[in-house]
Amino acid sequence: MVNLFEGMEDFKMDVLKEVGNIGAGNAATALSRILDKPIDMAVPKVQMLPFEAITDRVGGAENIVLAVFFRVEGDAPGNLFFILSPDAAKNLLHRLAGLEVESGEEFSEMEWSALSEIGNILAGSYLSSLADFTSLSMIPTVPALAMDMAGAILGYGLLQFGEMGDSALVIDTTFIEGNHEVEGQFFLIPDPDSFRKIFIALGVPMNHD
Amino acid sequence: MIDEQRIVKVGMAELNIITGQGLIRTTGLGSCVGLTLFDPLSKVAGLAHVMLPSSDIAREGVLNIAKYADTAVPALLEQLLSIGAAKSRIVAKMAGGSQMFSFAGTGDSMRIGPRNVESCKMKLSDLGIPLLAEDTGGNYGRTIELNCESGILYIRSVQKGVKEL
């Protein structure tokens, strides 16, 4: 892992930022079509972060979030999360035509399945644009939805890095609807072994080792 | 006047101990297991936030012993003994090890929660430490707190509120 980022570190991080940009950019476009509203995207944050700091990115380990999780299979496996606050998820559902949203903390079965489908569309556009960009196959598993403590949810995406150390490389992209009513985050956590493949696919010179 | 309760926090893949008064806690356990050891007489308690079942799979340069069930349990025991706990009195409680996401295909990493639980149990039994209580499995996250005086383990989850063990 250390070897992987030795030398040209800034350049490699920029490449991964571009990966986040392209993936989340396409997903934001898809979301903007679904909602018929403009969606803004922040510059992706790419950092090697200690486990604790990763959950801090979504409000701390105990903060309740709604997450759609995909295991990514194919040439460059990894974990992809689409994370929203419960309020933002409700607002997102409100924006969808034809769906009656119940107020309160609970989500109905219909709302749950709508969120899962939105997650599916967004993850699909995130990954298919990455696959086009890198010519690597990246296929999401069926979406799994959970609303729970951020630590419990994100912990799941850190297992592959757990074998390597106590930090993980996260490609974190926030998107915001114009009125800030819907705000969410994409977390792409490629498996440690996938970085090399991504770099090679994008023409980043790698040391032979 | 009420003194602020002393709280020792344990992060993911960390372990720590506490003596005297106060609470030791870890937040947001999913597939991870929060394993606690407690000596009721000397009032010393320890908690490990275990992430993976076995250090055999470790590919890291310097092993973080708190992260793996097979290394965390003995390390925590040793720390408690070093500050005056007696092995014969030490009892264990644990919580966590859930399966946050269920997929049709259940690979090894999907079953990581149950495997963490199994591995902790195996290590406890190797060391001859009785497991008094557990709240493991399910598909939800937990935050746990052990009271260092009473040895009561408080388990909080979004759906089920607070539970005492």
Interface residues (C-beta under 8 A of the other chain):
Chain A: V2 F51 E52 T55 G60 A61 E62 I64 F69 R71 T141 V142 A144 A146 M147 D148 M149 A150 G151 A152 I153 G155 Y156 L158 L159 Q160 G162 E163 M164 G165 D166
Chain B: G11 M12 A13 T27 G28 L29 G30 S31 C32 M51 L52 I57 A58 R59 E60 G61 N64 K67 S98 M100 F101 S102 F103 A104 G105 S109 I112 N139 Y140 G141 R142 T143 V158
